[in-house]
């Protein structure tokens, strides 16, 4: 098939039967649950764009494995052009949905596996890369969405995985059988796990000899027996359930904790099993590639924030206020800084032994460090421009109430030419962009902590060359 339409994507999810809990209740119909559907719609946008004549050439490319057109979210990059296209697509989608579209981490896993399985095979003569390639063909032929299971719950962080009193706090292999392995543990922060067809699991950290049971990588359907999705809370989440005061009328983000309760994985879906020294490679490749993606999608989100700010200036009657224009300019340059770093990381990419092209990790991590600070500042500027009603605007139900509704509409009128309903809607969007915790917290912790970003920058930078340059200029000869 090669490509699915958005309608086919939604229908494919309806055929799945995942085990899901949310707000203390078991959810039987994922696709039609309004809280989850808003997130599914965000992933659906990746299929939607592939259908449009305007964006198809950017989103769709050719697979050398299947010979068919494929969505770029299922193709590990094979050129600098592929690396650059990914950043451009992410900005386009970030601007379109105003939140996470949930398909990036799946590609990040595919990239990490495409590089590392090749390297493991070269050292040990295993068949992981062939198995991975077969899985990649399967994903491309069906145009499936993958979700990343990388972050373990970790337990006592003073202790290594093998030293935990309960080893299940790191996902690990509990049984090795003739037909596959059985795993147990939990992965958290799995944004969009119910929007995905497949979950790809990677180790969460570097491992040591004696921790072979934790060195597992594999892929399983998201409705596999024993997998339990527990949807996490997020600020503003119940508004989507009751359809009131939503802000973003089309899209949202949800992030389950996913429990693997003695899950069976057939051998053809296992891509690492005990080769502990390659766990750090998988984590490093996944993390760096994911951080490249953020410069695109977060620049796109800032585009939405700029649009909301400019509209609020019009609706409030402050469009001519000079310091508001300066604040919008500050927001724009922050978006372009993130975007520029991610593009640079792509243009400075290189070909790996497996044939996959990989980004420059220093520039990718530089973009991510900027993101943690600049997204917070862009949010502050947007709220500054919009005004205090972002914090405590009355409910839509109050605006629709026969007694107080007319009074609220009278007193919340802004610029003369602006319908009060439009002003209220834009306040709500600003609130959502600023205060949706599932998305705003990922600006800091998505793809790893800021400390991890700094560690990667220091480790991957050619500091020896810089020392040599300084000594040459100072006339120091050694």
C-alpha positions in Angstrom: 0.0 0.0 0.0 2.7 2.5 0.9 0.5 5.4 2.1 -2.6 5.7 4.2 -5.1 8.5 4.1 -6.1 10.1 7.3 -9.5 8.3 7.2 -7.7 5.0 6.7 -5.4 5.8 9.6 -8.4 6.4 11.9 -10.0 3.2 10.8 -6.8 1.3 11.4 -6.8 2.4 15.0 -10.4 1.4 15.4 -9.4 -2.2 14.6 -6.9 -2.2 17.5 -8.0 -3.2 21.0 -5.4 -1.8 23.4 -5.8 -2.0 27.2 -6.3 1.5 28.4 -7.1 3.2 31.8 -7.8 6.9 32.3 -9.1 8.8 35.3 -9.6 5.5 37.1 -11.8 3.9 34.4 -11.1 1.4 31.6 -11.5 3.0 28.2 -12.9 0.7 25.5 -13.2 3.2 22.6 -10.0 5.1 22.2 -10.7 6.8 18.9 -13.9 8.4 20.0 -12.9 9.5 23.4 -12.6 13.3 23.1 -9.5 13.5 25.4 -7.6 10.9 23.3 -9.1 11.9 20.0 -7.6 15.4 20.1 -4.2 13.7 20.3 -5.0 11.2 17.6 -6.0 14.1 15.4 -2.5 15.6 15.9 -0.9 12.4 14.6 -3.6 12.3 11.9 -2.2 15.6 10.5 1.0 13.7 9.4 -1.3 11.6 7.1 -3.4 14.6 6.1 -0.4 16.6 4.8 0.7 13.6 2.7 -2.7 13.9 0.9 -2.3 17.6 -0.1 -0.9 18.7 -3.4 0.8 21.6 -1.6 2.9 19.5 0.8 3.0 16.0 -0.6 6.4 16.5 -2.2 7.9 17.5 1.1 6.2 14.8 3.3 6.3 11.9 0.8 9.4 10.3 -0.6 10.5 7.1 -2.3 11.5 3.9 -0.4 14.5 2.0 -1.7 13.3 -1.0 0.2 9.7 -1.2 -1.2 10.0 0.8 -4.3 6.8 2.7 -3.2 6.1 6.2 -2.0 6.4 6.4 1.8 5.8 9.0 4.5 9.1 10.4 5.7 8.2 9.5 9.3 8.9 5.9 8.3 12.2 6.5 6.4 15.6 6.7 8.1 17.5 9.5 6.3 19.6 8.5 3.3 20.9 12.0 2.4 21.5 15.5 3.7 18.3 16.4 1.9 16.4 13.9 4.0 17.8 15.3 7.2 16.8 18.9 6.2 13.3 17.8 5.0 12.6 16.4 8.5 13.2 19.7 10.2 11.0 21.6 7.6 8.2 19.0 8.0 8.4 19.4 11.8 8.1 23.2 11.6 5.2 22.9 9.2 3.4 20.4 11.5 4.2 22.3 14.7 2.6 25.4 13.2 -0.4 23.4 11.9 -1.3 21.6 15.2 0.2 24.0 17.9 1.2 21.0 20.0 3.1 17.6 19.7 2.1 15.6 16.6 3.5 12.5 18.3 5.2 10.8 15.3 8.8 12.0 15.7 9.9 9.5 18.3 9.0 6.6 16.2 11.4 7.8 13.5 14.0 8.5 16.1 13.8 4.9 17.1 14.0 3.7 13.5 17.1 5.8 13.0 18.8 4.6 16.2 18.1 1.0 15.3 19.2 1.4 11.6 22.6 2.5 12.8 23.2 0.3 15.9 21.8 -3.0 14.6 24.3 -2.8 11.8 27.2 -2.2 14.2 26.1 -5.1 16.5 26.0 -7.5 13.6 29.5 -6.4 12.5 30.9 -7.3 16.0 28.9 -10.4 16.8 27.7 -11.8 13.5 24.1 -11.5 14.7 21.1 -10.9 12.4 19.5 -7.9 14.0 20.0 -5.6 11.0 18.2 -8.0 8.7 15.3 -8.3 11.2 15.2 -4.6 11.6 15.1 -4.1 7.8 12.2 -6.5 7.5 10.3 -4.6 10.3 11.1 -1.3 8.5 9.6 -2.7 5.3 6.5 -3.7 7.2 6.1 -0.2 8.6 6.6 1.4 5.2 4.3 -0.9 3.4 1.5 -0.2 5.9 2.3 3.4 6.6 2.1 2.7 10.3 2.9 5.1 13.1 5.6 4.0 15.7 5.9 5.2 19.3 9.0 5.2 21.4 9.3 3.4 24.7 12.7 4.7 26.0 12.2 6.3 29.4 12.1 3.8 32.3 10.6 4.8 35.6 14.1 4.1 37.1 13.2 3.5 40.8 16.1 4.6 43.2 18.4 6.6 41.0 21.3 6.0 43.4 21.2 2.4 42.2 22.1 0.8 38.9 19.4 -1.4 37.2 20.8 -4.7 38.5 21.0 -3.3 42.1 17.4 -2.2 42.4 15.3 -4.0 45.0 12.6 -4.4 42.3 14.3 -4.9 38.9 11.0 -4.2 37.1 11.6 -0.4 37.5 13.9 -0.9 34.4 12.2 -2.9 31.6 14.1 -6.2 31.4 13.9 -9.7 29.9 12.5 -12.2 32.4 12.4 -15.2 30.1 14.2 -16.4 26.9 12.3 -19.0 24.9 12.7 -20.8 21.6 10.2 -18.6 20.0 11.1 -15.2 21.6 11.5 -13.4 24.9 9.2 -12.2 27.7 9.8 -8.7 29.1 8.5 -6.9 32.2 8.7 -3.2 33.2 7.2 0.2 32.5 8.0 3.1 30.1 6.7 6.5 31.0 6.1 9.8 29.1 5.0 7.8 26.0 3.3 10.7 24.2 0.8 9.3 21.7 1.2 5.6 22.5 -2.5 5.1 21.6 -2.1 7.1 18.4 0.5 4.5 17.3 0.3 1.0 15.8 3.7 -0.1 17.1 5.7 0.5 20.2 9.5 0.4 19.7 11.4 -0.2 23.0 15.0 0.9 23.5 17.2 0.9 26.6 17.0 4.1 28.7 20.7 4.3 29.7 24.2 3.0 29.3 24.6 -0.4 30.9 27.4 -2.5 32.4 28.5 -6.1 32.2 26.1 -8.1 34.3 23.1 -6.0 33.2 22.5 -8.0 30.0 18.8 -8.6 30.9 18.2 -4.8 30.6 19.9 -4.6 27.1 16.8 -5.3 25.0 15.3 -3.5 22.0 12.2 -4.7 20.2 8.9 -3.7 18.6 5.4 -4.9 19.4 1.9 -3.8 18.4 0.5 -1.3 20.9 -2.4 -3.6 21.7 -0.2 -6.6 22.4 -1.4 -8.8 25.4 0.1 -7.6 28.6 0.6 -4.0 27.5 -1.4 -1.5 29.6 -1.6 2.2 28.8 -2.4 4.4 31.8 -3.1 7.9 30.4 -1.4 10.6 32.5 -2.9 13.8 33.8 -2.2 17.1 32.1 -3.4 20.6 33.0 -6.6 21.5 31.1 -7.2 17.8 30.3 -10.8 17.4 31.5 -11.9 20.4 29.3 -11.5 18.1 26.3 -13.7 15.5 27.9 -16.5 17.9 28.5 -15.9 19.9 25.3 -15.7 23.2 27.1 -13.0 25.9 27.3 -10.6 23.8 25.2 -8.5 26.6 23.6 -7.0 24.6 20.8 -10.2 23.4 19.1 -8.6 20.7 17.0 -5.5 19.2 18.7 -4.0 18.2 22.0 -1.4 16.0 23.6 -1.6 13.1 26.0 1.2 11.0 27.5 0.5 7.5 29.1 2.7 5.4 31.3 2.9 2.1 29.5 3.2 -1.1 31.6 4.7 -4.3 30.1 3.2 -7.0 32.2 5.0 -10.2 31.0 4.8 -9.3 27.4 5.9 -11.8 24.8 8.1 -10.6 21.9 8.8 -13.0 19.0 12.4 -13.3 17.9 11.7 -11.6 14.5 10.8 -8.4 16.5 13.9 -8.5 18.8 16.7 -6.1 17.7 19.0 -6.3 20.8 19.2 -9.0 23.4 22.0 -8.9 25.9 24.6 -7.0 24.0 24.9 -4.5 26.9 27.7 -2.4 25.4 25.4 -1.2 22.6 22.7 0.2 24.9 24.6 3.5 25.2 24.7 3.8 21.4 21.0 3.3 21.0 20.3 5.9 23.7 22.8 8.4 22.2 21.5 8.0 18.6 17.9 8.2 19.7 18.4 11.2 21.9 20.5 13.3 19.5 18.2 12.7 16.6 15.2 13.5 18.7 16.8 16.8 19.8 17.3 17.7 16.1 13.5 17.4 15.6 12.6 19.8 18.4 14.1 22.8 16.7 11.6 22.3 13.9 8.4 21.5 15.8 9.0 24.1 18.6 9.8 26.8 16.0 6.4 25.9 14.5 4.7 26.2 17.9 6.3 29.6 18.4 4.8 30.5 15.0 1.4 29.8 16.5 2.3 31.8 19.6 3.3 34.8 17.4 0.1 34.5 15.5 -1.9 34.4 18.7 0.0 37.4 20.1 -0.5 39.5 16.9 -4.2 38.6 16.9 -4.6 39.5 20.6 -2.9 42.9 19.8 -5.6 43.5 17.2 -8.4 42.3 19.5 -7.2 44.3 22.4 -6.6 47.4 20.4 -2.8 47.4 21.1 -1.5 46.7 17.6 0.3 50.0 17.5 2.0 49.7 20.9 5.7 49.7 20.1 6.9 47.5 23.0 4.4 44.8 22.0 5.9 44.8 18.5 9.3 44.4 20.0 8.1 41.4 22.1 6.7 39.8 19.0 10.1 40.3 17.2 11.8 38.7 20.2 9.5 35.7 19.8 10.3 35.4 16.1 14.0 35.5 16.6 13.8 32.8 19.2 11.9 30.6 16.7 14.4 31.2 14.0 17.4 30.4 16.4 15.9 27.0 17.2 15.1 26.3 13.6 18.5 27.5 12.4 20.4 25.2 14.8 18.3 22.2 13.7 18.9 23.0 10.0 22.6 23.4 10.7 22.7 20.0 12.5 21.2 18.5 9.4 23.5 20.2 6.9 26.5 19.1 9.0 25.2 15.5 9.0 27.2 12.5 7.9 26.8 9.0 6.4 27.1 6.2 8.9 28.5 2.7 8.1 24.9 1.3 7.8 24.1 3.9 5.1 21.8 6.0 7.3 22.6 9.7 7.5 23.0 11.1 11.0 22.9 14.7 12.2 25.7 16.7 14.0 24.9 15.9 17.7 26.6 19.1 19.0 24.3 21.4 17.0 21.2 19.3 17.7 21.9 19.5 21.4 22.6 23.2 21.2 19.2 23.7 19.7 17.6 21.7 22.5 19.3 23.7 25.3 18.1 26.9 23.7 14.6 25.4 23.5 14.3 24.9 27.3 15.0 28.6 27.8 13.5 30.2 24.7 10.2 28.5 24.8 9.6 29.7 28.3 10.5 33.2 27.3 8.3 33.1 24.2 5.5 31.9 26.4 6.1 34.8 28.9 6.1 37.3 26.1 2.8 35.9 24.6 1.1 36.1 28.0 2.4 39.7 28.5 0.9 40.8 25.2 -2.4 38.9 25.7 -3.2 40.2 29.1 -4.3 38.8 32.5 -7.6 37.2 31.3 -5.4 34.3 30.2 -5.4 33.2 33.9 -9.0 33.5 34.9 -11.4 33.9 32.1 -15.0 32.8 32.9 -16.1 29.5 31.4 -17.9 29.2 28.0 -20.9 28.0 30.1 -21.0 31.3 31.8 -20.9 33.2 28.5 -23.8 31.0 27.3 -25.8 31.5 30.5 -29.0 33.6 30.0 -28.4 35.6 33.2 -24.7 36.4 33.2 -23.8 35.7 29.6 -24.9 39.1 28.1 -23.2 40.9 31.0 -19.9 39.1 30.4 -20.1 39.8 26.6 -20.7 43.5 27.4 -17.7 43.8 29.8 -15.2 41.6 27.9 -15.6 43.5 24.7 -12.2 44.7 23.3 -11.5 46.5 20.0 -14.7 47.9 18.5 -14.6 45.8 15.3 -13.8 42.5 17.1 -16.7 40.1 18.1 -16.3 39.3 21.8 -16.6 35.6 21.0 -13.4 35.8 18.9 -11.5 37.6 21.7 -12.6 34.9 24.2 -11.5 32.1 21.8 -8.1 33.6 21.3 -7.6 34.0 25.1 -8.4 30.3 25.4 -5.8 29.4 22.7 -3.1 31.5 24.5 -4.0 29.7 27.7 -3.7 26.3 26.0 -0.4 27.2 24.3 1.1 28.4 27.6 -0.3 26.1 30.2 -0.8 22.6 28.7 1.7 20.9 31.0 2.1 17.8 28.9 3.6 20.0 26.1 5.3 22.8 27.9 7.2 20.6 30.3 8.6 18.6 27.3 10.3 21.9 26.2 12.7 21.2 29.1 12.7 17.4 29.6 11.7 16.1 26.1 14.6 14.0 24.7 16.4 14.1 28.0 17.3 16.6 30.7 19.2 19.8 30.1 22.2 18.2 31.9 22.2 15.4 29.3 22.2 17.9 26.5 25.2 19.7 28.0 27.0 16.4 28.6 26.6 15.4 24.9 27.8 18.8 23.7 31.0 18.6 25.8 31.6 15.0 24.9 31.0 15.4 21.1 32.8 18.7 20.7 36.3 18.7 19.3 37.8 20.5 22.3 41.3 19.3 21.5 41.3 21.3 18.3 40.2 24.4 20.2 43.0 24.1 22.7 45.5 23.7 19.8 44.2 26.8 18.2 44.5 28.8 21.4 48.0 27.6 22.1 49.1 28.5 18.5 47.8 32.0 18.9 49.6 32.4 22.2 52.8 31.1 20.8 52.9 28.0 22.9 54.7 25.1 21.2 54.7 21.6 22.6 
